[in-house]
Amino acid sequence: MRHSNGIRRAALATTAVTAVAAAVTGILPGTAMAASTTTSTPPPACSASALQVSAWQAAHPPVGTGTGAAVVKFTNVSGRTCVLKGHPTVAGAGNGSPSHNTPLKVTPTGRATTVTVRPHGKAWVKLTFVQVQGEGDGYCESGATPKAYPTMVIGLPHSGKHQVALNDGWWAECDNKVTATQVSAVKPS
């Protein structure tokens, strides 16, 4: 008898613990707990039409007389949150079609991270060019002929290509090379 009383007490204690746990969690004994169905779908990549792009000369360019460095701003003009990620492609272009351009060799800097851009939010990249030297027509230290473009075509992975002029002059560079930061939520200088 003593053995069966111990089993009954253990069973009663287990039932009491189960009842307390059910009262705390709101789950009735004998019912299954449903798995959480809440999943967060990440926002889609920003489409080309969702972005307004502008550019200006950077406050801290390398020494020389050309563009040197430029800041490119991407503003989400859509009503939906979207994401940008990666390093840009860059090509010099005239004022015509963005498909008629001269691609530049891009050296990426920084690790690409995803930047969430809410409506009216902004993201940036900084482009640093091989600087034109001297005054007047200028020269390239490499001996190449300097190039000047009224616009650049800036492309972002999964977000299209955007033809943009500097708000304060032409894009000038040497050697068809540019160093580009990853898309960032922090405005560069």
KAGI-V360474 format. One record per backbone hydrogen bond with DSSP energy under -1.0 kcal/mol. CO is the residue of the C=O (numbers start at 1). NH is the residue of the N-H. If there is no record, write none. Layout:
# KAGI-V360474
co: <CO | CO>
nh: <NH | NH>
This chain:
# KAGI-V360474
co: <1 | 2 | 3 | 4 | 5 | 6 | 7 | 8 | 9 | 10 | 11 | 12 | 13 | 14 | 15 | 16 | 17 | 18 | 19 | 20 | 21 | 22 | 28 | 44 | 47 | 48 | 50 | 52 | 54 | 55 | 56 | 67 | 68 | 69 | 70 | 71 | 72 | 73 | 74 | 75 | 76 | 82 | 83 | 84 | 86 | 89 | 90 | 91 | 92 | 93 | 97 | 99 | 102 | 105 | 107 | 115 | 117 | 118 | 121 | 123 | 124 | 125 | 126 | 127 | 128 | 130 | 132 | 132 | 133 | 135 | 139 | 140 | 147 | 149 | 151 | 152 | 153 | 154 | 155 | 156 | 160 | 162 | 164 | 171 | 173 | 174 | 176 | 177 | 178 | 179 | 180 | 184 | 189 | 189>
nh: <5 | 6 | 7 | 8 | 9 | 10 | 11 | 12 | 13 | 14 | 15 | 16 | 17 | 18 | 19 | 20 | 21 | 22 | 23 | 24 | 25 | 26 | 31 | 83 | 50 | 51 | 77 | 75 | 73 | 167 | 71 | 69 | 129 | 58 | 127 | 56 | 125 | 54 | 123 | 52 | 120 | 117 | 46 | 115 | 183 | 155 | 104 | 153 | 102 | 151 | 100 | 101 | 92 | 178 | 180 | 84 | 82 | 121 | 76 | 74 | 184 | 72 | 181 | 70 | 179 | 174 | 65 | 66 | 139 | 138 | 133 | 143 | 173 | 171 | 93 | 164 | 91 | 162 | 89 | 159 | 156 | 154 | 152 | 149 | 147 | 177 | 105 | 130 | 107 | 128 | 109 | 124 | 59 | 60>
